[in-house]
Amino acid sequence: MYSFAYHRDASIEGTCRLRETLDNARFLAGGQSLLPMMKLRFAAPENIIDLRDLEELRGIKRDGEVITIGALTRHADVARSALMRETIPAIADLAGWIGDPMVRAQGTLGGSVANNDPAACYPSACLALGARIHTTAGEIEADDFFLGVFETALTDGALVTAVEFPVPDTAAYVKFRHPASRFALAGVFVARFGGLVRVGITGAGQMGAYRWIEAEEALTENFSADSLDEIKTDISVMNSDIHADAEYRAHLVEVMTRRAVKEAITRQY
Ligand SMILES: Cc1cc2nc3c(=O)[nH]c(=O)nc-3n(C[C@H](O)[C@H](O)[C@H](O)COP(=O)(O)OP(=O)(O)OC[C@H]3O[C@@H](n4cnc5c(N)ncnc54)[C@H](O)[C@@H]3O)c2cc1C
């Protein structure tokens, strides 16, 4: 790896000031995406601003029917949180299936949503649950946040501080993972709020995570895996790469969505 300068500050204000004043600077959270990108020289920041001292960005809180997870909360902490298991166990499952123990011990929720890898798990949960992303430049609805592959509505230099998830009546996350990386070849998060159902898909689409509106409409009408029988995924919007072609990914999306619905129905909490 080439050289860079390392900085850190224990306050959000000081951290954002560093980001504004330093040239070619990047935040570092868990480093599970940024460091591999730097090693491969896809990213070459001159200044790294480590977020590790921002203790106020860690932790999971409940306020009525809303769960707020601090941006620096690690995947492993979400996976083993008793509060998450009690309120939105599908998110605890999702976090527990990210990468391997080392990735989960270092990677953070904020890093995952800010990075918006097209195969990352959290964006599908944010879309299906109608999450709200808190940033130092204001709050952004998940529907407006994930713009495309590695692209978000986060303004330049803004910090993701937390993500707010409404508690659904039921939800489930099912992913078909790549056997080596464990990223999603297709991951599906289904959530039901009253009569309304939302479906977030990751790993499959050319534009990264997206909502599968046709499935949402059919499931809102009848929350049963059978109601997906007549629905086909649009293959033309599927990603095709060395790991899986578009047709295979479309098939995986249909199968994983059925499984997620069945899982959500048996869960009904
Ligand atoms: C082997 C391996 C397997 C993986 N498998 C999966 C998987 O199955 N599912 C999955 O979802 N992910 C997977 N990941 C990715 C992992 O979840 C990362 O932890 C995550 O994508 C990035 O989080 P991080 O905290 O490590 O961020 P970093 O790598 O530190 O940062 C990533 C990017 O986000 C920016 N950033 C970080 N935090 C913030 C913030 N609070 N506000 C604004 N910008 C910020 C950084 O500047 C950088 O551009 C895997 C990674 C590896 C290495």
The ligand as a Tripos MOL2 file, in Angstrom:
@<TRIPOS>MOLECULE
LIG
   53    58     1     0     0
SMALL
NO_CHARGES

@<TRIPOS>ATOM
      1 C1        -14.3180  -10.8360    2.8640 C.3       1 LIG1
      2 C2        -15.4430   -9.8430    2.9910 C.ar      1 LIG1
      3 C3        -16.7400  -10.3270    2.9550 C.ar      1 LIG1
      4 C4        -17.8050   -9.4340    3.0690 C.ar      1 LIG1
      5 N1        -19.0650   -9.9340    3.0130 N.ar      1 LIG1
      6 C5        -20.1120   -9.0950    3.0970 C.ar      1 LIG1
      7 C6        -21.4610   -9.5830    3.0700 C.ar      1 LIG1
      8 O1        -21.7180  -10.7790    3.0080 O.2       1 LIG1
      9 N2        -22.4500   -8.6690    3.1560 N.ar      1 LIG1
     10 C7        -22.2140   -7.3390    3.2820 C.ar      1 LIG1
     11 O2        -23.1540   -6.5690    3.3720 O.2       1 LIG1
     12 N3        -20.9660   -6.8480    3.3330 N.ar      1 LIG1
     13 C8        -19.9220   -7.6810    3.2450 C.ar      1 LIG1
     14 N4        -18.6490   -7.1910    3.3240 N.ar      1 LIG1
     15 C9        -18.4540   -5.7300    3.4840 C.3       1 LIG1
     16 C10       -18.4690   -5.3890    4.9740 C.3       1 LIG1
     17 O3        -19.7650   -5.4860    5.4730 O.3       1 LIG1
     18 C11       -17.9510   -3.9800    5.2370 C.3       1 LIG1
     19 O4        -17.7520   -3.9520    6.5920 O.3       1 LIG1
     20 C12       -18.8120   -2.8070    4.8650 C.3       1 LIG1
     21 O5        -19.2680   -2.7870    3.5500 O.3       1 LIG1
     22 C13       -18.0620   -1.4940    5.0160 C.3       1 LIG1
     23 O6        -18.0970   -1.1150    6.3240 O.3       1 LIG1
     24 P1        -16.8060   -0.6210    7.0610 P.3       1 LIG1
     25 O7        -17.2550   -0.1530    8.3880 O.co2     1 LIG1
     26 O8        -15.7650   -1.6690    7.0170 O.co2     1 LIG1
     27 O9        -16.4020    0.6730    6.1790 O.3       1 LIG1
     28 P2        -15.0150    1.1660    5.5970 P.3       1 LIG1
     29 O10       -14.4010    0.1190    4.7560 O.co2     1 LIG1
     30 O11       -14.1990    1.7690    6.6720 O.co2     1 LIG1
     31 O12       -15.5570    2.3520    4.6760 O.3       1 LIG1
     32 C14       -16.2660    2.0860    3.4820 C.3       1 LIG1
     33 C15       -16.6230    3.4310    2.8000 C.3       1 LIG1
     34 O13       -17.6080    4.1160    3.5460 O.3       1 LIG1
     35 C16       -17.1320    5.3790    4.0190 C.3       1 LIG1
     36 N5        -17.6520    5.4890    5.3850 N.ar      1 LIG1
     37 C17       -17.4780    4.6070    6.3970 C.ar      1 LIG1
     38 N6        -18.2020    4.9780    7.4660 N.ar      1 LIG1
     39 C18       -18.8450    6.1210    7.1180 C.ar      1 LIG1
     40 C19       -19.7590    6.9700    7.7960 C.ar      1 LIG1
     41 N7        -20.1860    6.7180    9.0430 N.pl3     1 LIG1
     42 N8        -20.2260    8.0460    7.1300 N.ar      1 LIG1
     43 C20       -19.8170    8.3230    5.8570 C.ar      1 LIG1
     44 N9        -18.9670    7.5540    5.1730 N.ar      1 LIG1
     45 C21       -18.4840    6.4570    5.7970 C.ar      1 LIG1
     46 C22       -15.6120    5.2990    3.9260 C.3       1 LIG1
     47 O14       -15.0330    6.5740    3.7360 O.3       1 LIG1
     48 C23       -15.4380    4.4060    2.7050 C.3       1 LIG1
     49 O15       -15.5940    5.1640    1.5300 O.3       1 LIG1
     50 C24       -17.5640   -8.0350    3.2230 C.ar      1 LIG1
     51 C25       -16.2490   -7.5590    3.2780 C.ar      1 LIG1
     52 C26       -15.1940   -8.4580    3.1700 C.ar      1 LIG1
     53 C27       -13.7880   -7.9270    3.2490 C.3       1 LIG1
@<TRIPOS>BOND
     1     1     2 1
     2     2     3 ar
     3     2    52 ar
     4     3     4 ar
     5     4     5 ar
     6     4    50 ar
     7     5     6 ar
     8     6     7 ar
     9     6    13 1
    10     7     8 2
    11     7     9 ar
    12     9    10 ar
    13    10    11 2
    14    10    12 ar
    15    12    13 ar
    16    13    14 ar
    17    14    15 1
    18    14    50 ar
    19    15    16 1
    20    16    17 1
    21    16    18 1
    22    18    19 1
    23    18    20 1
    24    20    21 1
    25    20    22 1
    26    22    23 1
    27    23    24 1
    28    24    25 2
    29    24    26 1
    30    24    27 1
    31    27    28 1
    32    28    29 2
    33    28    30 1
    34    28    31 1
    35    31    32 1
    36    32    33 1
    37    33    34 1
    38    33    48 1
    39    34    35 1
    40    35    36 1
    41    35    46 1
    42    36    37 ar
    43    36    45 ar
    44    37    38 ar
    45    38    39 ar
    46    39    40 ar
    47    39    45 ar
    48    40    41 1
    49    40    42 ar
    50    42    43 ar
    51    43    44 ar
    52    44    45 ar
    53    46    47 1
    54    46    48 1
    55    48    49 1
    56    50    51 ar
    57    51    52 ar
    58    52    53 1
@<TRIPOS>SUBSTRUCTURE
     1 LIG1         1 GROUP 0 **** ****
